[in-house]
Amino acid sequence: MRSFRFPSWQQWRRLPLAMVIASVLAGLGIVQMTFLIGHTAYRSVTWSREARQARADVKVLREDIRVLTEVQTHANDPVYLGALARCLGFVGAEERVVVDENAVEPKSGNCEPVRLP
């Protein structure tokens, strides 16, 4: 059984130049392909995160449009404006205020809070 010896410079010189160039190019191709696969995975994760954020932003904007459209359609409606004033704690001129000192005040006030844009 022969032991392995690393080839000497003279033996390396005998290798065909085309084989050496092909091996170097194959190695560079492997490195480039590894980089491209990693970069594609990174971009995929980044794109998914940005798409999810864009969908959430669109949902918020659609809700803003709904609220603004509702406010615009009821801008001159006295019943709607009276309800908004009631949410802020105002009472009518002919109404009498009765206060229960043991009543629990809700955290959000008299009405459900709506985020206005």
N, C-alpha and C positions, 0 to 999 in steps of 0.2 A: 504494500500500500504506500502510495506516494503522499507526502505531506504537501499542503497547499503553500505555494509561494506567490507573493504578489508579483505581477509582471514588471519587468524592468523597463527602463525607458526605451531601450532598443525594441522590445516586443510591442510597446505601445505605438511606436513609430510605424510598425508594420500594419496596423489596423487601417482599413480603407478610410479615407477622409470623409467620404459620404456617410459611412456608418456613424462616425463620431458626430457629424453635423446633425444627422437624423436623431441621434440620441439626445443631443443638447436641445434640439427643437421640441422633441417629445416631452422632455422635462419641463421646458418653459410652458408648453401647452397644458401640462397637468397643473402647474402653478396657476396659470391664467384661469383655467376652468374652475379650480377650487375657489379662487377669488370671485369669479362671476357667480358661482352658486351661492356663496356667502352673501354677496351683495344683493342678489335677488331675494334671498330669504329676509334680509334686513329691510329691503324696500317693501316687501309684502306685509311684514308686520307693521311698518310705519304707515303704509297706505290703509291698512285695516283700521288702525287707530284714528287716522284722520277722517276716514269715511264715517266711522261711528260718531265722531265729534260733529261732523257736518250734519248728519241725520238729527242729532240732538238739537243743533242750532236751528235747523229747519223746523223742527217741532215747536220750539219756543217762538220762532217768528210767526208760524201759522196761528198759534194761540194769541199772539199780540195782534195780528190782523183781525182775528175773530172778536177780541175785546174792543178794538178800535172801531170796527164796523158796528158793533152793538151800541157803543157810545154815540157814534155818529147818527145812527138811525133814531135814537131816543133823545137826541140833544134838545129838542123842543117839546118833549113830552112831560107835562107837569107831574104826572104820577111817578114816572121814572126819576125825575129830579128830586121829587119829595122823598122817594125811597133812598136815594143817595144821601140826601141831607139827614135823614133819620139814621143812616149808618154812621154819620159823623157825630150824632148825638143831639141834633137840633130837634125842636118840637114845634108844632104849629101854633099860631097866635091864639087860636080858640081852644087849645088843648091845655089840660092841667097836668103838671108833673107830680107823680107820686113816687116817692123813694122808699124802698124797703131796705132798712139798714142791715138786715141779716142776709140779703141777697148776695150771691157769689157773682162777681163780675167776670165775664168771659175774657180770656186773654186777647182774643182777636177783636174785641169790641162788639157792636150790635150785629154786624153782618160778616159774611165770609170774605176774607181778604182776597183781593184780585190784584195781581201784579200789573201795573200800568206801564207801558213802554215809555 
